[in-house]
Amino acid sequence: DCANAATTVALNIASKAQAEVYFLHMHKMASEGGHAHMHGGGSSTGLQHCPDEGHAKSELAKLVQQAEKMGVNAKPVLVINTGNERMMDYVEPYKID
C-alpha cells in the first residue's frame, strides 16, 4: 500500500512539474552469478534467469502506462542483483534526483 501511495504522489508531482519518472525495482537474484540490469539498460554480467522477472516487467509496464495516461514520461528499470548493492549505485548513472 505504501508503494502504491508513493507512486500516486510521485505521478501527481511529476505531472504538475512536467518531470520524468523512473520506476526502479530491485530484485534479489536467487542464485549466484553477479548482477544484471535486466530492463532499461545496463549490463548482463553473470546473467541468469530469474523466475519473477516476467511478473516484475509486467508490473513495471503497468506503472509506465499509468504514468503515460497522466501525461508523464516514465521509464522502467528492473535490476536483478545479489542483494549487496546500494540503490544509489543504480540511480547515479541516470543523473537524476
Backbone as CSV, one residue per row, in Angstrom:
resi,resn,N_x,N_y,N_z,CA_x,CA_y,CA_z,C_x,C_y,C_z
1,ASP,0.813,-1.193,0.000,0.000,0.000,0.000,0.860,1.262,0.000
2,CYS,1.958,1.225,0.741,2.847,2.383,0.825,3.455,2.698,-0.540
3,ALA,3.896,1.669,-1.250,4.499,1.876,-2.574,3.475,2.442,-3.550
4,ASN,2.234,1.967,-3.477,1.189,2.482,-4.365,0.883,3.942,-4.062
5,ALA,0.836,4.294,-2.782,0.603,5.687,-2.400,1.752,6.570,-2.867
6,ALA,2.977,6.089,-2.721,4.145,6.851,-3.172,4.115,7.042,-4.683
7,THR,3.674,6.021,-5.407,3.568,6.118,-6.866,2.566,7.186,-7.256
8,THR,1.415,7.191,-6.598,0.377,8.182,-6.886,0.889,9.594,-6.637
9,VAL,1.534,9.796,-5.503,2.076,11.120,-5.170,3.145,11.526,-6.183
10,ALA,4.054,10.613,-6.500,5.129,10.921,-7.452,4.572,11.287,-8.819
11,LEU,3.564,10.554,-9.275,2.986,10.849,-10.590,2.251,12.184,-10.588
12,ASN,1.571,12.510,-9.503,0.898,13.807,-9.417,1.908,14.951,-9.435
13,ILE,2.988,14.799,-8.694,4.034,15.830,-8.684,4.684,15.934,-10.059
14,ALA,5.012,14.795,-10.659,5.653,14.797,-11.979,4.755,15.431,-13.027
15,SER,3.469,15.173,-12.934,2.523,15.748,-13.887,2.516,17.272,-13.788
16,LYS,2.470,17.782,-12.573,2.442,19.233,-12.363,3.777,19.885,-12.708
17,ALA,4.870,19.178,-12.454,6.207,19.733,-12.696,6.731,19.415,-14.092
18,GLN,5.939,18.684,-14.869,6.355,18.231,-16.199,7.705,17.515,-16.113
19,ALA,7.800,16.628,-15.134,9.033,15.879,-14.890,8.895,14.449,-15.404
20,GLU,10.030,13.803,-15.554,10.085,12.413,-15.977,10.236,11.526,-14.739
21,VAL,9.673,10.314,-14.801,9.727,9.390,-13.671,10.417,8.099,-14.099
22,TYR,11.289,7.606,-13.236,11.910,6.291,-13.421,11.329,5.367,-12.359
23,PHE,10.772,4.252,-12.799,10.290,3.240,-11.865,11.390,2.205,-11.707
24,LEU,12.039,2.207,-10.552,13.151,1.297,-10.277,12.675,0.180,-9.362
25,HIS,12.847,-1.050,-9.819,12.537,-2.217,-8.985,13.800,-3.051,-8.867
26,MET,14.212,-3.294,-7.634,15.391,-4.125,-7.388,14.923,-5.463,-6.839
27,HIS,15.412,-6.525,-7.447,15.012,-7.871,-7.041,16.262,-8.703,-6.816
28,LYS,16.322,-9.350,-5.673,17.496,-10.164,-5.354,17.471,-11.462,-6.152
29,MET,18.586,-11.744,-6.813,18.735,-12.972,-7.587,18.871,-14.141,-6.621
30,ALA,18.142,-15.211,-6.884,18.171,-16.384,-6.011,19.508,-17.110,-6.079
31,SER,20.070,-17.205,-7.270,21.335,-17.910,-7.427,22.474,-16.917,-7.569
32,GLU,23.692,-17.411,-7.435,24.860,-16.549,-7.571,25.163,-16.304,-9.041
33,GLY,25.984,-15.309,-9.301,26.376,-15.050,-10.674,26.551,-13.595,-10.998
34,GLY,26.628,-12.728,-10.007,26.859,-11.322,-10.282,25.568,-10.548,-10.400
35,HIS,25.666,-9.365,-10.969,24.488,-8.515,-11.105,24.081,-8.433,-12.564
36,ALA,22.842,-8.028,-12.778,22.362,-7.854,-14.149,21.270,-6.810,-14.173
37,HIS,21.463,-5.761,-14.948,20.381,-4.823,-15.221,19.530,-5.515,-16.274
38,MET,18.325,-5.873,-15.952,17.527,-6.696,-16.845,16.697,-5.894,-17.840
39,HIS,16.262,-4.712,-17.448,15.311,-3.992,-18.281,15.574,-2.507,-18.097
40,GLY,15.800,-1.811,-19.143,16.036,-0.389,-19.039,17.487,-0.009,-19.260
41,GLY,18.320,-0.964,-19.583,19.714,-0.676,-19.886,20.655,-1.314,-18.890
42,GLY,21.909,-1.271,-19.171,22.908,-1.788,-18.253,23.615,-3.010,-18.788
43,SER,24.166,-3.792,-17.875,24.981,-4.933,-18.272,24.256,-6.246,-18.024
44,SER,24.817,-7.310,-18.554,24.255,-8.639,-18.311,25.326,-9.563,-17.742
45,THR,26.258,-8.993,-16.982,27.335,-9.768,-16.382,26.751,-10.855,-15.488
46,GLY,27.139,-12.097,-15.717,26.657,-13.184,-14.876,25.168,-13.424,-14.983
47,LEU,24.582,-13.072,-16.095,23.133,-13.153,-16.273,22.621,-14.573,-16.071
48,GLN,21.635,-14.704,-15.221,20.946,-15.967,-15.015,19.456,-15.681,-14.977
49,HIS,18.655,-16.666,-15.296,17.209,-16.487,-15.335,16.656,-16.257,-13.934
50,CYS,15.768,-15.308,-13.816,15.076,-15.037,-12.565,13.603,-15.358,-12.787
51,PRO,13.026,-16.294,-12.038,11.653,-16.702,-12.288,10.626,-15.586,-12.122
52,ASP,10.927,-14.558,-11.338,9.992,-13.456,-11.123,10.169,-12.326,-12.126
53,GLU,11.106,-12.476,-13.028,11.423,-11.403,-13.978,10.212,-10.990,-14.807
54,GLY,9.484,-11.948,-15.353,8.333,-11.637,-16.196,7.268,-10.864,-15.453
55,HIS,6.979,-11.269,-14.232,5.969,-10.574,-13.429,6.414,-9.143,-13.122
56,ALA,7.670,-8.987,-12.746,8.191,-7.656,-12.427,8.137,-6.740,-13.646
57,LYS,8.524,-7.257,-14.817,8.463,-6.454,-16.048,7.030,-6.047,-16.356
58,SER,6.099,-6.968,-16.158,4.690,-6.684,-16.412,4.173,-5.578,-15.491
59,GLU,4.521,-5.652,-14.219,4.084,-4.633,-13.264,4.715,-3.278,-13.575
60,LEU,5.977,-3.274,-13.965,6.626,-2.018,-14.356,5.950,-1.427,-15.584
61,ALA,5.587,-2.269,-16.543,4.895,-1.797,-17.749,3.555,-1.161,-17.386
62,LYS,2.852,-1.725,-16.420,1.577,-1.147,-15.970,1.792,0.236,-15.369
63,LEU,2.867,0.388,-14.592,3.164,1.689,-13.998,3.487,2.720,-15.069
64,VAL,4.233,2.313,-16.083,4.565,3.223,-17.185,3.287,3.638,-17.910
65,GLN,2.389,2.702,-18.154,1.117,3.023,-18.812,0.293,3.984,-17.964
66,GLN,0.270,3.760,-16.654,-0.450,4.651,-15.746,0.114,6.069,-15.836
67,ALA,1.429,6.173,-15.860,2.079,7.482,-15.962,1.744,8.154,-17.284
68,GLU,1.823,7.399,-18.375,1.559,7.967,-19.694,0.128,8.467,-19.813
69,LYS,-0.822,7.803,-19.163,-2.215,8.265,-19.164,-2.347,9.621,-18.487
70,MET,-1.415,9.919,-17.578,-1.412,11.207,-16.880,-0.542,12.233,-17.599
71,GLY,0.021,11.846,-18.745,0.879,12.749,-19.492,2.301,12.819,-18.967
72,VAL,2.711,11.828,-18.200,4.049,11.797,-17.610,4.904,10.790,-18.367
73,ASN,6.082,11.215,-18.787,7.029,10.308,-19.424,7.684,9.470,-18.327
74,ALA,7.617,8.145,-18.475,8.163,7.257,-17.448,8.982,6.151,-18.087
75,LYS,9.978,5.693,-17.339,10.845,4.615,-17.818,10.956,3.536,-16.749
76,PRO,10.877,2.258,-17.164,11.045,1.172,-16.203,12.512,0.776,-16.077
77,VAL,12.927,0.459,-14.869,14.278,-0.043,-14.632,14.153,-1.234,-13.683
78,LEU,14.445,-2.419,-14.200,14.412,-3.627,-13.382,15.840,-4.093,-13.172
79,VAL,16.233,-4.194,-11.918,17.586,-4.611,-11.571,17.501,-5.930,-10.812
80,ILE,18.143,-6.942,-11.358,18.289,-8.209,-10.655,19.698,-8.183,-10.068
81,ASN,19.808,-8.269,-8.742,21.122,-8.115,-8.122,21.374,-9.172,-7.061
82,THR,22.502,-9.067,-6.409,22.877,-10.038,-5.378,22.363,-9.647,-4.006
83,GLY,21.794,-8.468,-3.882,21.274,-8.016,-2.602,22.259,-7.212,-1.786
84,ASN,23.480,-7.059,-2.271,24.502,-6.321,-1.531,24.728,-4.917,-2.075
85,GLU,24.085,-4.571,-3.168,24.292,-3.275,-3.790,23.433,-2.205,-3.128
86,ARG,23.843,-0.971,-3.331,23.068,0.169,-2.850,22.213,0.697,-3.990
87,MET,21.009,1.154,-3.679,20.119,1.703,-4.690,20.791,2.854,-5.437
88,MET,21.539,3.677,-4.716,22.193,4.823,-5.346,23.171,4.393,-6.433
89,ASP,23.717,3.188,-6.333,24.617,2.694,-7.375,23.892,2.554,-8.708
90,TYR,22.591,2.340,-8.665,21.808,2.164,-9.889,21.149,3.457,-10.349
91,VAL,20.921,4.387,-9.432,20.288,5.657,-9.776,21.305,6.636,-10.353
92,GLU,22.507,6.642,-9.813,23.542,7.610,-10.196,23.799,7.699,-11.701
93,PRO,23.892,6.590,-12.441,24.162,6.704,-13.880,23.094,7.473,-14.669
94,TYR,21.879,7.559,-14.128,20.803,8.268,-14.825,20.853,9.774,-14.596
95,LYS,21.713,10.217,-13.662,21.866,11.647,-13.358,20.529,12.272,-12.976
96,ILE,19.821,11.595,-12.067,18.525,12.083,-11.611,18.558,12.314,-10.110
97,ASP,17.579,13.060,-9.613,17.464,13.339,-8.170,16.583,12.302,-7.515
